[in-house]
Amino acid sequence: MKFSGELHEVKLINFSIDKEELKGRLPKRLKVFDYAGRALISMVDVHLKKMEVHRFLPSFSYRHVAFRLLIDDGEFSKAGPKGIYFLQSFSSNPLMVLGGNWVANYNLTLAKIAQNGNAFALQQNEKYLNYTLDPFLHAEQSESLFAAVRRIDRAYSFADDAVRVTQIVRKEWPIEAAHVRDFKTNFFDSAKLEGAYSVQKAIPYIWEQSVIIKYA
């Protein structure tokens, strides 16, 4: 479904993994984006606010965390690799998990999300991901990472034997390098931190209704 809202306190924690860890987790029609021989996950940690699915329904807000796998969508787009696939998303609100999977292909699941100052903790059963942003330390800028992450503007999914694409519409995406320390996770055995970004302002955006682009 189409919906709109605002992105607040956006953080993008980017880490690479061995492609072997994706076996059985990615639809066969989708191709992994190659990042120095590895797969790249741009984890988004964001407060979604003023979310509206329909003008006659009340708006809602919640914190959304997602493992967004970058894919090579050259088969479906001539604009270069700009797509992602939601491997898994998280919310601490059971109603948001139910509703989120109804309106979008987020693969949304229930988890504990905690924040203590700049320290973040995601916990789902025995799985965890922790990181801390340090605003006082200089963050090194990787041009290749910046280019790969900044150009993301569409999400792919596979349902009803068809590849679907959803356009993400926003007028600006002013991501800035951020310094991360204490990054640890066991969601993936081979996770390697590549860099992080943040957005210092609220960003209005529209999640367009998905459209079928190819049948299996």
C-alpha positions in Angstrom: 0.0 0.0 0.0 1.0 3.6 -0.5 1.8 5.6 2.6 3.6 8.7 3.7 5.3 10.1 6.7 8.5 11.6 8.2 11.9 10.1 8.9 13.4 11.4 12.2 16.8 10.7 13.8 18.0 8.6 10.9 21.0 6.4 11.4 22.5 4.1 8.8 24.9 1.5 10.2 26.6 -0.2 7.2 28.3 -3.6 7.4 29.4 -6.2 5.0 28.9 -10.0 5.3 30.1 -13.1 3.4 27.7 -13.8 0.6 27.5 -17.4 1.8 25.4 -16.2 4.8 22.6 -15.2 2.4 21.9 -18.7 1.2 18.2 -19.4 1.4 17.4 -15.8 2.5 17.2 -14.0 -0.8 14.7 -14.7 -3.6 16.4 -16.3 -6.6 15.3 -13.5 -8.9 17.3 -10.9 -7.0 21.0 -10.5 -7.3 23.3 -9.4 -4.5 25.2 -6.1 -4.9 28.9 -6.8 -4.9 30.9 -4.7 -2.4 34.5 -5.7 -2.6 33.5 -9.3 -3.0 31.0 -9.2 -0.1 27.4 -8.4 0.4 26.5 -5.0 2.0 23.8 -4.4 4.5 22.7 -0.8 5.3 20.9 -1.1 8.6 18.4 1.7 9.1 17.5 2.9 12.6 14.8 5.5 12.4 11.8 7.0 14.1 8.9 7.0 11.7 6.5 9.8 12.5 3.2 11.1 11.2 2.7 7.9 9.2 -0.4 7.9 7.1 -1.8 5.0 5.2 -5.2 6.5 4.4 -6.5 10.0 5.0 -9.5 8.6 6.9 -7.3 6.6 9.3 -5.3 8.1 12.2 -1.6 8.7 11.8 0.9 6.7 13.8 4.6 6.7 14.8 7.1 4.0 15.8 10.8 3.2 15.8 11.8 1.1 12.9 15.1 -0.9 12.5 15.8 -2.9 9.4 18.5 -5.0 7.7 18.4 -3.6 4.2 20.5 -5.7 1.8 21.8 -3.8 -1.2 21.0 -5.6 -4.5 22.2 -5.3 -8.1 19.0 -4.4 -9.9 20.5 -3.9 -13.3 18.0 -6.4 -14.7 15.1 -4.2 -13.8 16.5 -0.7 -13.9 18.8 1.3 -16.2 19.6 3.8 -13.4 22.4 1.7 -11.8 22.2 -0.3 -8.6 19.8 1.6 -6.4 17.7 -1.1 -4.8 17.4 -2.9 -1.5 15.7 -6.0 -0.1 14.5 -6.1 3.4 16.1 -9.2 4.9 14.5 -8.5 8.3 12.9 -5.6 10.1 12.2 -5.0 13.8 9.8 -3.2 16.0 9.1 -3.4 19.8 5.4 -2.8 19.2 3.4 -5.9 18.4 0.7 -3.9 16.7 3.2 -2.3 14.4 4.6 -5.7 13.4 1.1 -6.8 12.4 0.2 -3.5 10.6 3.6 -3.1 9.1 3.5 -6.4 7.3 0.1 -5.6 6.1 1.0 -2.3 4.3 4.6 -3.1 3.2 7.0 -5.9 2.5 9.3 -5.1 5.5 9.6 -8.7 6.9 8.8 -7.1 10.2 9.4 -9.0 13.4 9.1 -8.3 17.1 12.3 -7.4 19.1 13.5 -5.4 22.0 15.0 -2.0 21.1 16.8 0.0 23.7 18.6 3.4 23.7 20.9 4.8 26.4 22.3 8.1 25.2 24.2 7.3 22.0 24.3 3.6 22.7 21.8 1.3 20.8 20.9 -2.3 21.5 18.7 -4.6 19.5 17.7 -8.0 21.1 15.7 -10.8 19.6 15.9 -14.0 21.6 19.6 -14.9 21.6 20.4 -12.6 18.7 21.7 -9.1 19.3 23.2 -6.0 17.6 24.8 -3.2 19.5 26.4 0.1 18.5 27.4 3.5 19.8 27.6 6.7 17.9 30.4 9.0 19.1 29.6 12.6 17.9 33.0 13.9 19.2 35.2 11.8 17.0 35.9 12.4 13.3 34.3 9.9 11.0 36.3 8.7 8.0 34.5 9.1 4.7 34.4 6.2 2.2 33.4 7.4 -1.2 32.4 4.0 -2.5 30.2 3.4 0.6 28.7 6.9 0.5 27.8 6.4 -3.2 26.3 3.0 -2.6 24.1 4.0 0.3 23.1 7.5 -0.8 21.6 6.3 -4.1 19.1 3.9 -2.6 15.6 4.8 -3.6 13.7 1.6 -4.2 12.8 -1.6 -2.4 12.3 -5.0 -4.0 10.2 -8.0 -2.8 9.1 -11.3 -4.2 5.4 -12.3 -3.7 2.8 -14.2 -5.7 5.5 -15.5 -8.1 6.5 -12.0 -9.1 9.2 -9.5 -8.5 7.7 -6.3 -7.1 9.4 -2.9 -6.7 8.4 0.0 -4.4 9.7 3.5 -5.1 10.9 5.6 -2.1 10.2 9.2 -2.8 12.0 12.0 -0.9 13.2 15.4 -2.1 16.5 15.2 -0.2 18.8 12.7 1.5 21.5 14.7 3.3 23.4 11.8 4.9 26.6 12.7 6.9 29.4 10.4 8.0 29.2 9.4 11.7 31.7 7.6 13.9 30.6 4.3 15.3 32.3 2.3 18.1 31.4 -0.9 20.0 29.7 -2.4 17.0 28.8 -6.0 17.8 26.3 -8.5 16.4 25.6 -12.2 16.1 22.8 -11.9 13.6 25.6 -12.6 11.1 28.8 -14.5 11.7 30.9 -12.6 9.2 29.7 -9.0 9.9 32.3 -6.3 9.3 31.5 -2.7 10.1 32.1 -0.5 7.0 30.8 2.9 8.2 27.8 4.9 9.4 25.8 7.9 8.4 23.1 10.0 10.1 20.6 12.6 9.0 20.3 15.7 11.1 16.8 16.8 10.1 13.3 15.4 9.5 12.8 14.1 6.0 9.3 13.8 4.5 8.9 10.8 2.3 6.4 8.7 0.4 6.4 4.9 0.1 4.7 4.2 -3.2 2.4 1.3 -3.8 4.4 -1.7 -5.1 4.2 -2.7 -8.7 4.9 -6.0 -10.5 7.9 -5.7 -12.8 8.5 -9.4 -13.6 6.9 -12.8 -13.2 8.9 -15.8 -12.2 
